Amino acid sequence: MPLDDLHPVHSLGLALPRTPQRRCAPRLFRMEQLGLTPAFLDLLADQADHLPWDTWDVARRRRQMLERYRSILDTNQRALLDACAGDAADPSWAALLGALPCVLREALLRFRPHRRRSLRKYRLSRHATRCWQLQPLADTRFEQPAVDGRTPVRDFAAMPLALTYHPDMLRFVSGIAETIHGQCGAIALEMAVHQMLTLADGDSAVDPAPEGLHQDGADYIVSALVVRRRGVLGGTSRVLRGTAGPVLLERELQEGEGIFQPDAGSPLWHEVSPIRVAAAGHPGQRMILGIDAHVLADAPA
């Protein structure tokens, strides 16, 4: 995408209301507190069929199966497995699949993706009270700490320009920026905004976040603002103090609800439970927006 297409824009942001809780605590919020409208959620949901598939999920599930059968792999096959970076486009996957027994290979090829997603990064600077300049970025690489089941660096499809510059998207991003400013005084930020759709079908549960209990590695996050939740059970968000609890927040987020919290350097860890269809034979879906925000060194306006 030409950088000339990504012009800076200004937006006012409504900070989430202050709470009497300690600063290092998760905050449940409603989209209206950021000035967002139900029409924005409908616009996002209408894009469901156009979001690109996240094929990394397929590679992850294949790896899990292959690890279970590692004992039957020969030395060369194990070496190919260990060389795989976790990306379905990795040539090591193709070489490994071609070397496997046909029964195992056919089982692996039956895995299908269940998540669709896009990404847009912004660089933000605070120009006046509640007023932020947002510079969309062309970079679609996303980096998180490496944990079991997650590649540290991944490349996602770019969020469309019409959504990148939508007034409610700008309000969402600048509102979270203003909330962070209220938390720590930050006036320069970089944010990654994720749009993710998880589809449930059949008898098996699927993971909206296959990492399990984790931190994203950002200074602050919106772990999820639920855009659409239809025909599914589960998907309970939990925020814990440390990896062993106690649970500080537990909620099955409904449409228009979200969670904002400190992340890296804080004691807060988060997870979301799998989802499954609410009624047999009727597919379901859960779509969210998420934000990973990094505080930058103060930059001149």
C-alpha positions in Angstrom: 0.0 0.0 0.0 1.5 3.4 -1.0 2.4 5.4 2.1 0.9 8.5 0.4 -2.5 6.9 0.9 -2.0 6.8 4.7 -2.4 10.5 5.6 -2.6 11.7 9.2 -5.9 12.7 10.7 -7.1 14.3 14.0 -9.8 13.0 16.3 -11.2 13.8 19.7 -11.2 11.0 22.2 -13.5 10.4 25.2 -11.6 8.8 28.1 -13.2 6.0 29.9 -14.6 7.2 33.3 -12.2 7.1 36.2 -12.9 4.4 38.7 -12.2 4.2 42.4 -10.2 1.1 41.8 -6.4 0.9 41.9 -4.7 1.9 38.7 -3.5 -1.6 38.0 -7.0 -3.1 37.6 -9.0 -4.3 34.6 -11.9 -2.0 33.6 -15.1 -3.2 32.1 -16.7 -0.6 29.7 -19.5 0.0 27.3 -18.9 1.3 23.8 -21.1 4.3 24.4 -18.5 5.5 27.0 -16.1 6.0 24.0 -18.7 7.7 21.9 -19.3 4.7 19.6 -22.6 3.9 17.9 -24.4 0.6 17.3 -24.1 1.4 13.6 -20.4 1.0 13.9 -20.7 -2.5 15.2 -23.1 -3.3 12.4 -20.6 -2.0 9.8 -17.8 -4.2 11.3 -20.1 -7.2 11.4 -21.1 -6.7 7.8 -17.4 -7.3 6.8 -17.4 -10.8 8.2 -17.2 -12.6 4.8 -14.5 -10.2 3.6 -12.0 -10.7 6.4 -9.1 -12.8 5.4 -8.6 -16.2 7.0 -5.9 -16.6 9.7 -4.2 -19.7 8.3 -1.7 -19.8 11.2 -4.4 -21.6 13.3 -4.2 -24.4 10.9 -0.4 -24.7 11.2 -0.8 -24.6 15.0 -3.3 -27.5 15.1 -1.2 -29.5 12.7 1.8 -29.0 14.9 -0.2 -30.2 18.0 -1.2 -33.4 16.2 2.3 -34.0 14.9 3.7 -33.5 18.4 1.4 -36.2 19.6 2.7 -38.6 17.0 6.4 -37.5 17.2 7.4 -41.0 18.3 6.5 -42.4 14.9 8.4 -39.8 12.9 11.8 -40.5 11.6 14.8 -38.3 12.2 14.3 -36.3 9.0 10.6 -35.7 9.7 11.3 -34.6 13.3 13.9 -32.1 12.0 11.4 -30.7 9.5 8.8 -30.4 12.3 11.3 -28.6 14.6 12.3 -26.2 11.7 8.7 -25.0 11.1 8.1 -21.5 12.3 4.4 -22.0 12.8 3.3 -20.2 9.6 1.2 -22.2 7.2 3.2 -20.6 4.3 6.5 -21.9 5.8 8.1 -24.2 3.1 9.0 -26.6 5.9 5.4 -27.5 6.3 5.1 -28.5 2.6 8.2 -30.6 2.9 7.1 -32.3 6.1 3.6 -33.0 4.7 5.0 -34.6 1.6 7.2 -36.9 3.8 4.4 -38.2 6.1 2.4 -41.4 5.8 -0.7 -40.7 3.7 -3.1 -41.5 6.6 -1.5 -38.9 8.8 -1.1 -36.4 6.0 -4.8 -36.7 5.1 -5.8 -36.1 8.8 -3.7 -33.0 8.9 -5.2 -31.6 5.7 -8.7 -31.9 7.2 -7.9 -29.0 9.5 -9.6 -25.8 8.4 -9.1 -22.2 9.7 -11.8 -20.9 12.1 -10.6 -17.3 12.6 -10.7 -14.3 10.2 -8.8 -11.1 11.0 -7.2 -7.9 9.9 -4.8 -5.4 11.5 -4.1 -1.7 11.4 -1.3 0.1 13.3 -1.5 3.8 14.2 1.1 6.2 15.7 -0.6 8.8 17.9 0.4 12.1 19.4 -1.6 14.3 21.7 -2.0 17.8 20.4 -4.5 19.3 22.9 -6.9 18.2 25.5 -8.7 15.1 24.1 -7.3 15.8 20.6 -5.0 13.3 19.0 -3.3 13.1 15.7 -3.4 9.6 14.3 -1.0 8.4 11.6 -2.0 5.0 10.2 0.9 2.8 9.3 1.4 0.4 6.5 3.3 -2.1 8.6 1.2 -5.3 9.2 3.8 -7.2 11.2 2.7 -7.9 14.8 5.0 -9.0 17.5 4.1 -10.6 20.9 6.1 -12.6 23.5 6.7 -16.2 22.3 4.6 -18.7 24.3 3.5 -22.2 23.6 1.3 -22.2 20.5 2.2 -18.7 19.4 4.8 -17.4 17.0 6.4 -14.2 18.3 6.2 -12.3 14.9 3.3 -12.7 12.5 2.0 -10.8 9.5 -1.7 -10.1 9.2 -3.9 -8.7 6.4 -4.2 -4.9 6.4 -7.5 -3.4 7.7 -9.2 -1.6 4.7 -8.8 2.1 4.4 -12.5 2.8 4.7 -12.5 1.2 8.2 -9.1 2.6 9.1 -10.4 6.2 8.7 -14.0 5.6 9.8 -15.0 8.2 12.4 -16.0 5.7 15.0 -12.7 3.7 14.5 -10.8 7.0 15.1 -12.9 7.7 18.1 -12.3 4.2 19.5 -8.5 4.5 19.1 -8.3 8.1 20.3 -10.6 7.3 23.3 -8.3 4.5 24.4 -5.3 6.8 23.9 -7.0 9.5 26.1 -7.7 6.8 28.7 -4.0 5.8 28.7 -3.0 9.5 29.0 -5.2 9.7 32.1 -3.5 6.6 33.5 0.2 7.5 33.0 0.4 10.9 31.2 1.5 9.4 27.8 1.3 11.8 24.9 2.8 9.5 22.2 1.6 6.0 21.5 1.7 3.2 18.9 -1.3 1.0 18.7 -2.2 -2.1 16.9 -5.9 -2.6 16.3 -7.1 -6.1 15.6 -10.5 -7.1 14.0 -11.0 -10.8 14.7 -13.9 -13.1 13.9 -14.1 -16.6 15.4 -16.5 -19.0 13.8 -18.0 -22.0 15.5 -19.6 -24.9 13.6 -20.1 -28.6 14.2 -19.6 -30.3 17.5 -16.1 -29.1 18.5 -15.3 -26.0 20.5 -13.0 -23.5 19.0 -10.5 -21.0 20.6 -10.9 -17.3 20.1 -7.4 -17.0 21.7 -5.5 -20.3 21.5 -2.6 -19.0 23.7 -4.7 -19.6 26.8 -3.7 -17.5 29.8 -1.2 -14.9 28.6 0.0 -11.3 28.3 0.2 -9.5 25.0 3.4 -7.7 25.8 1.9 -4.2 25.3 1.8 -1.5 28.0 -2.0 -1.4 27.8 -4.6 -3.5 26.0 -8.2 -3.7 25.1 -8.4 -7.5 25.2 -11.7 -7.4 23.5 -14.5 -5.1 22.5 -17.3 -7.5 21.4 -18.7 -6.4 18.0 -21.0 -9.4 17.3 -21.9 -12.4 19.4 -24.5 -14.7 17.7 -25.4 -18.4 18.2 -22.5 -19.3 20.5 -22.0 -20.4 24.0 -18.8 -19.7 26.0 -16.2 -17.1 25.3 -15.9 -16.0 28.9 -13.2 -13.4 29.4 -11.1 -13.7 32.6 -8.4 -11.4 34.1 -6.2 -12.8 36.8 -3.6 -11.4 39.1 -0.6 -13.5 38.1 -0.7 -16.8 36.4 -2.4 -18.6 39.3 -5.2 -16.1 40.2 -7.1 -14.7 42.0 -9.6 -13.9 39.3 -10.2 -10.1 39.2 -12.7 -10.0 36.4 -14.8 -12.7 34.8 -17.5 -11.9 32.3 -19.1 -13.3 29.1 -18.8 -10.1 27.2 -21.9 -9.1 25.2 -22.1 -6.9 22.1 -20.8 -3.5 22.9 -18.9 -4.5 26.0 -15.1 -4.4 26.4 -12.2 -4.8 28.8 -9.3 -2.3 29.2 -6.3 -3.1 31.3 -2.5 -2.7 31.9 -0.6 -5.5 30.4 3.3 -5.8 30.2 4.9 -5.0 33.5 1.7 -5.4 35.4 0.5 -8.5 37.3 -2.5 -8.9 35.1 -2.9 -11.9 32.8 -6.0 -12.6 30.6 -7.7 -15.4 28.8 -10.9 -16.3 27.0 -12.6 -19.6 27.1 -13.5 -21.6 23.9 -16.9 -21.1 22.1 -19.2 -23.6 20.6 -22.5 -23.5 18.8 -25.6 -22.8 20.9 -27.8 -25.0 18.7 -26.7 -28.0 16.7 -26.6 -27.4 12.9 -26.6 -23.6 13.3 -23.2 -21.9 13.0 -22.3 -19.2 15.4 -19.8 -16.3 15.5 -18.0 -14.0 17.9 -16.3 -10.9 16.5 -14.1 -8.5 18.4 -11.9 -5.4 18.2 -8.7 -5.5 20.2 -6.0 -3.0 20.9 -2.3 -3.4 21.9 -0.9 0.0 22.9 2.7 0.8 23.4 3.8 4.1 25.2 6.5 5.9 23.2 9.0 8.4 24.3 7.4 11.9 24.3 7.4 13.2 20.7 7.1 16.9 19.7 3.7 17.9 18.3 
